[in-house]
Structure formats: structure tokens, C-alpha cells
């Protein structure tokens, strides 16, 4: 029997380019002898709902066409999170695609899918929601919250700037406590970013100690509070030389609890002002990548 792929496409991603790219990917897979079906989502959450409905369907691979948000919806809808999972990156940041060098061309991606190559990528869970990339609380979450409040249509990287500037002007102060799997604690943190990848936002590199193949969560704990200190950290990240320093410590762990309630983002989407319990799922995604 031929292999079968369900392609779940966000029709507004990439300014509507996904409407053209998803059928091209399906055609390219058919040229490899695969069966391929394209499903265009109709609203927020639809990708997850359609994916959840695959419980009684036989698919060899699920492919998201869109950004990191669409991919996260598919991940959270998957009845079996170890089903082969791919992405044709058409979003704003495309963090996972940058991390694994996943091609943006549908024909090249079809070649990778047909090759059968996959990478084991441990899955994180934040307050019951799965993630492949990261979740952040504090200043990081506040920026994503500001974007969510003003977002209309698709986002480009430049559209993040007004929200970032608004947060720079308001400069909210958070004092978080992080409790790690071994019982150790850190207090007075302005931001905690729990990550599974080094790429951040498609424009910056997190410290080299972070390994996406490692079965651990990497908690970047920031105590920096001044705008100047954050500007210095941001510059180092943009240059790819960010490392532990006076304002930043890194902790490899299997779980972390954050309190009190603070703005929380998961894979780049806002998920309320909440305390957070973050841990590993105990299963790895089988990511389709070169």
C-alpha cells in the first residue's frame, strides 16, 4: 500500500502563499507514489480539531503548512504524538524549520518526506499543552501578550516591533520563583524561558549548551531588570554569542514550576496569565527533516 500524508494548511499563512504551496506539496508527494490529502483550516483551533479526528484514520505522516503556531496546533491534536510530523514553513519565525534546516520548497520537502528520514525530538508540556520549541513567562510572555492583543491577520517580523516598543515603554516587572526537578529554587527572576531549541524567533541564537536532541528542558533564568542590561543580552543573542553571565543562568532539568502567575507564551502563542508547570511528555516527536 502507498504511504499516506495528511497536509493541514493555514490558508492565511505567508500572506496566503500556503494556498499555492500546499497543493504543490501534495502533487510532489504523489510523484513519489504517495497518497496525499490537503485540508485547509477555517479558523483558529481547526488544525488541532482535524488532527484529533485522525484517531481512526490511517496516515503515515501529518504535515503542517504554516508557521510554528499551526505546527503546535497539529502537535496538540495528534492522538499519537509519535506519528511522523513535518512542516512546510510559511510562517513569521519558522523556528523549527530554522533549527532543523527544513526546506521551504515543497518539492524539496517532498523528497525529504519520501526518504523516510526522521529525528527524535523530545516533547515538552506546559500546563497540559505540548510544545516542541519553548515557553516563556514574565517579560517574554508579556511581549507575546501585547502582540496577541493587537494582532490582525498574518504577522511579519516587523509587525512585532510596535508591541516590543510598547513593552519597553511600560517595562513590566515580574518576580518569579522557579522550582526545578531536584527541588532547588531560584527567586526574583524577571523572565524564565524554557526551551527545547537554540533558535529564537528566527533572528537570535540561544546558548550553545542547548541541544534539541537532549531529553531535557533547558531553563534560561533571567534576573536582568534594566532596559540597558536587556539590550546587551539581546545584542549578544542576535550575534549568536549569548552565554551564562551576571544576568542569566541556564539549568538543564526534566521539570520546572513557575510562580506566581505571569504572562505565559507557548511556542509563540499567548496562553494567559498563569502559574506554570512544565515537564517532558515522556515521548518524542518523529520530526521529518533532512
Secondary structure, 3 states (H helix, E strand, C coil): CCCEEEEEECCCHHHHCHHHHHHHHHHHHHHCCCEEEEEECCCCCHHHHHHHHHHHCCCCEEEEEECHHHHHHHHHHCCCCCCEEEEEECCCCCHHHHHHCCCCCHHHHHHHHHHCCEEEEEEEEECCEEECCEEEEEHHHHHHHHHHHHCCCCCCHHHHHHHHHHHHHHCCCCCEEEEECCCCEEEEECEEEEECCCEECCCEECCCCCCCCCCCEEEEEECCCCHHHHHHHHHHHHCCCCCCECCEEEEEECEEEEEEEEEEEECCEEEEEEEEEEEEEEEEEEEECC
